[in-house]
Amino acid sequence: MNKMNISRRSLLKSATVLGSAGVLAGGAPLLAETPSGACEEEILGQGELRYRAVRHWGVLDRSRYPVKDCHGMTEDRNGRIVMLTNDTHNNLIAYNKQGKLLSAWETRYPAAHGLEIQDHQGEDLYWITDHDLQCVAVHRGDGTLVRRTGPDAVAAKYPNINQYHPTNCAFTSEGEFFISDGYGSSFVHHFDPQGKYIASFGGVGPAPENLNEPHAVWMDTRSGKPSLLVCDRGNETLKWFSFSGELLRSVPVPGARPSNVAQFPKLAGGRYEHYIAIASLNGMILILDAADRVVSVVGGEPAVYREGKLQPIEVYNDTFRHPHDVYVDAQGSLYVPQWWSNQTYPIKLELVKGK
C-alpha cells in the first residue's frame, strides 16, 4: 500500500466519520451538493485579493471530454490554459481564458498527476508525472516523447521500488530537475540535465529536513538565488531547500494541506510580483506575500497571527471541494483544478475590483 492510498483513504474515512455534517475537518465541503447559485455570488478571500468564481467556466461535453481528477494547470507560450486530468480520453485539455476549448490530446497516462510546461529553446515541453507508471515523461506539443525518467533511475535508493510513486517535478534553467516522491517514501530526487541521478533528500522522519508527503516541488527564483520549495503536505508546512538538500527555511500553514504552488505575475505595477498562491487540498487557496505571510485565504476565514505565529486556518466556502493545483494569470485570475470533486471541470476565479 503506498502513501497515496493511505492519504486518500484517510479522507474517505473522514467522510464516513463526519458524514452527518458533510464536511472535512476544518469545515471544507466534502462532495456535498452545492446549493444552486451559492458559488455564483460568493466572494472569497480578504483585502485586495478577493475573488468571485466565473460560473460554468471550462465546462465541456462530458461524452467527448470527460475528466476524472483535474490535477494540474498552467499556461503555455501561446496563452492557452492547459489542464492535466487522469482520464485517458484526453490527459491534456487546452482552453482560452474565456473557458472555450482549444485542443485536447494525450492518452497514455492513467494516473497523470503533475504538469509543468518548460520553455525550451523556443518551444514548449510538457512534463507529465504519473504516480502509477512511476515516471516523469517529457513531451513536445505534438505528443512526441523526448525523455522518460522511470523507476529504474532511482532503483538504487529503494529496497522495494514499489514504494516509489512520484507526484510532481521542477526544473532549473540549466536543465537539472527534481522529482518529489509524494505518494511513496517522501524523498525528493535530484537529476542532472541528461537525466542521471545525483542525490536525494527528505524522507520520513522527525528532523526538520524530513518530509511527509512532499506533494509538489516548485522552483523559487524570486530572490535571484533559486531554491526549491516543497509542499510538505503531511506536515502542513512549506519548506525551502538548497539544490544540495539543505533546509533553508520552513513556513508552517496549520490547517492547510499544501498541494501545489503558483507565482503571481506583475500586477498593479509589480506590487504582487513576489506573491505566491498555494492550493490546499482541503478546500482553499492561500496567498502569501514576499515575507511568507498569508495575506488572503481564498475559501477560508482570514489568517490570524499571534506573536508572529500563524494560527490554524479554517476552511469556509461553497465553491471549492479539493483544490489540487492553482495557476495565476496576468490579470490575477486564479485557475483551480480539483481532485475527487465529482469529476467537475476546473474553476476560474476573477479578482473583485475595489474594496
N, C-alpha and C positions, 0 to 999 in steps of 0.2 A: 504494500500500500504506500503510495507516495504522499508527500505533504499536501499536494494539491487536493487529493481526495479527503484528507483529514480536514483541511480548511473548509472545503465546500460542504462536507458532511456536518461540520460544526455549525455552519449557517443553517442547514436543514434542521438540525437538532434544535437550534434556537427558534426556528419557525414552529416546531412542534410544541416547545415549552411555552412560547408566547402566542400560540395560535389564537387564543381568545382575543388578544389585543391586536393581532395582525401587524406587529412591528418587530424590528430587530432591536437588540439592546441599544439604547441611545435614542430610540424614537423613530428610526428610519422605516418608512413603509416597506413591508415585506410581501411583494407580489399581490398586494391588495388592489382591488379595483379603484382607480382614481375617480373621485366624483366628477361628473360631467362639467366641464368648464373650469374646474378648480385650477388647473395649470395655466390656463389662458390669462387669468388676471393676477396670478401670484407673482409678487416681487420678492426676489431672493438676494441676499447679501446686504451689506451695510455701507454707509458713507457714499463715496463717489463711485464705488464699484458694486452697483446693484443691477440686477438683471431680470428680464422677463423672457420666458420661453416663447419661441416662434412656433405656434401650434401647427402640427402636421408637417413641419419641415422634414424633407428627406423620406417621406413615406412613399413606398413603391408598390407595384403589383406583386403580391406575395407569391402568386403562381409562377412568376418568371424570375423574381429576385428575392427569394426567401432568405431570412437570416436566422441564425440560432443565437449565438452570443456575439454582440458587436464589441470587439476587443481593442481595436486601435484606430487612431485617427490623426491625420496630419495633412499638410498641404504640399503639392508638388510645384515644380518650377513654373508651370503654366497657370497656377492659381486654382487648380482643382482641389477640392476637399476629398481626400481619399480615405475610405474606411476599410478596415480588415474585419472579416467575420469568419467563423469556423464552419460555415455552411459551404460545402464544396460545389454547390451550384455556381457560386461566384465568390471566391475568397476576397476579392477586391472590388469595391464599388466606388466610382468617382462621381462627385456632384459638383455643380457650380454653387456659388454662395447663396443662391436663392433656393437651393434644395432640389434642383432639376437633375435627373440622371444624365450623365455624360457618357459613362462607359462602365462595363462590368466584365471581369475576366479572372482567370486563375481558378484551378480546381484540384490542386494537389495537396492541400494542407487541411486535414480533418480536425486538427487541434491548433489551428492558426491562432496565435496569442499575442504576439508583439509585432509592431510595424514601425519602421523608421525609413525615411527616404533620404538618400545621400546625393548631394550634388557633386558628381564626379566627372571632372573634365568635360563639362558642358552637357552631361546627360544625367537623368535621374536613375539611381539604383535603388531597388526596393529590397529592404532587409526584412525577411519574414521569419519569425521564431515560431516553431511548432513544438509544444512540450511533449506530445506523444511520439512523434517521429524523432524527437531528441536532436533537433537540428536548427541551425540558423542558415537560411538559404538566401542568396543574393541574386536578384533577377534584374534584367533590363526591362524597360517599359513594354516591350513586345513579348515578354514572358521567357526570354532566353535565360537559362541558368548560367550565372557567372561563377559562382562558388557555393559550395555547401559544406558547412562545418558540422559534422555529425558527432556521435558519441565516441568514436574512435579517437578523436582529437584530445579527449580528456580521460580516456580509459585508465591511464596510469594513476589517476587521482582517486579512482573508485574501486574498492574491493568488489562491489556489485554495481555494474553500470546501470542496472535498473533503478538505481537511486538518483539518476541524473534526469532532470526534467526542466530544461531551460525555459525561461519566460520572456526574456527581453534582451536587447543588446544596445550598445552605444559605441561610437567610433570617433577617433581623433582625426584632425585634418591631415595627419601624416599617414593614416591608414591603419593604425593599430586599433584593435577593438576589444570590447569586454562583453561577456555573456553572463547574465545572472541566472543561477540555478534556483529559481524561486520556489519550484514545486518539488525539488529533490533534496539536496543536502545543504542548501543555503550558502554555497560558495559563490564568489564572483571570479570568473576566469579571464585571464589576460592573454591576448594573442598578438603576434606581430602582423605587419601588413600582408604577409604571404599566408597567414592562417596558421602559423606554427605556435603551439602552446608555449607561453612564457612562465606563468605562475598563477597562483590562486590566493585569495584571502577571504576572510569572513568565516563561514561555517558556524554551526550551532555551538553555543557556549555562553558562559556568564560574563565574559570580559566585554568591555565597551566596544571593542572592534569586532566582536562576533555578531552574527546576523540570524534572524529568524524569519524566513520567508522574504528574501530580497526580491520583491516582485518586479521591480524595474530599476534600470540604471540609466543615468542621463548625464551627458557631457556638459558641465557647467563652465562656460567661458566668460562669465560676466566680469570677473575681477581682472582679466587679462592673463591670469595664470590658470590654465584649465585644471579642473579636478573632476572627480566622478561622484555624482550624487546618487545615493542608493536609497530607494524607498523600502525601508526595513518594516514591512507591514506588520509582521507578528509582534514587533516591539513598539509599534506605534511611534516610530521615530524616523526622521530624515537624517542620514549620515553622509558626510563628505569624506572622501578618501583621496590620497595621492595615487598616482598611477602605480606606485610600488606597493600599495596596500596599507599605507599609514593612515590611521584615522585622524582627520584634521579637525572636525567639529561634529557635534550632534545637536539636533533640534527636536525635542520631544513634541509630538502633536497628540496628546492623550485624548481618547475618544474617537480618533480617526483611524482609518485603515488605508494609509497612503499607498496608491497603486501605480501612479504614473505622473509625469511632470511635463509642463509646457511653459515656455518663457513668453512674457508679454513683449510685443513689438514696441516701437517708439510711438507712444500715444501722447497727446497733449504736450507737444514739444519735448518729448523724451522723458516725461515725468515718471512713467511706469516701465521704463525700459528694462530695469533690473528686477522687476516683479516676476514672480512665478506662480503658476496655478498648479495645485495638487489634486488629482482625482482621488477621492476617498470612497472605497467600495461600499461603505455603509450608508451612502446617500447624500453626499455633499461634495463641493469643490472648495478647497481652501486657497485663499490668495495671500501670499507672503510678500512683504516688501524687501528692499535690498538689505535690511538689517535682520532678516529672518523672523519678523513678527507677523502674525496673522492679522491682516487688516480688514478682511471680509470673509465671512463664511457663507458661501452661496449654497443655501439649502440647510442652514442651521442657525442657532442662536448666536448673537455676537460673541466674539472671542473675549475672554476675561483674563486679565493678568493680575496676579497678586504677588507683590515683591519680585516682579520681573519674571514670574513663572506662569506659563500658560495653564489655565485650569481645564479640566475635561470638557471637550466640546460636545454640545448637544445638537443632534440632528432634528430638524423640524421642517417638513415641506411635503407637498403633494406631487412635485414634479419628478423627482428622482427615485429610482429604486437602487441600482447598484452601479454607479459610475466606475468605469474601468480605465478610461483614459480621458484626456482633455487636450484640445488644441485651441490656441488663441490667435485670431486673425488680425489684420492690420487695423480694423475698426474696433478691436477689443471684444468682438463677439466670441463666445465660447461654443465649442462643438464637443458634445459628450456622447460617446458610445457606451452602452451598458451591458454588463454580464447578467445572465439569469433574470431577465426582465420581460418575460412573456414574449420573447422574440420581437421586441419593439425596435424600430429604426432609431438612429441617433437623434439627439436633441440639439437644436441651436438656441442659444440664449443671447439676446442683444442688450447692450448697455442701456439703462434707463437714463435719459437726459435730465439734467437738473437735479436738485437736492430734494 
